[in-house]
Amino acid sequence: MSVIGWRQWAVDAHGQLRPAWTPWSPFPPDLLLWRPDGVTRALCLRAQRDDLSSRMLRVPMAPHPRMPSEDCVCGLYAWLCARALADAAAPTWTSRPIVVGAARLGGRLVVTERGYRAQLGYPVAVLDPRGVVSPAYAVARYLSWDALVAEWDQHDDGDQDRDRYPPDPL
């Protein structure tokens, strides 16, 4: 089973999509990349850290066998619908451009009241009016929020409140 979730991505200097809410350092450069050439797999960052935390806490931080786990915060995050994304705050930790869009999520899914945490995912559509996303991503590209939502929002209730999202989130 797969679902469509709604996300914000930070765009790096190469036009690649990165998590908008997770600072990229101290992790290796490719660890938090949404892959342009295929499916992205969730990793538990708890197990990816150096052993400093383990030494400080004197508790080993071993990976868990199933991602995402209900007992952890790991997974590829997305909101349930475009309205939830529109209501979300914009990330402030980065000066990189931010794009929004839809991602197809699958594998193991944890469903919450506001969104998903998934084992697997790939971007399918982005609002990219400035053309900052690399052409290596085989995604539908939109110049307007309304067009993106009209085509991809599976939870669209038909209201006319779509324009609440800024037309240019960058």
Secondary structure, 3 states (H helix, E strand, C coil): CEEEEEEEEEECCCCCEEECCCCCCCCCCCCCCECCCCCEECCCHHHHCCCHHHHHHCCCCCCCCCCCCCCCCCCEEEECCHHHHHHCCCCCCCCCCEEEEEEEEEEEEEECCCEEEEEEEEEEEEECCCCCCCCCCCCEEECCHHHHHHHHCCCCCCCCCHHHCCCCCC
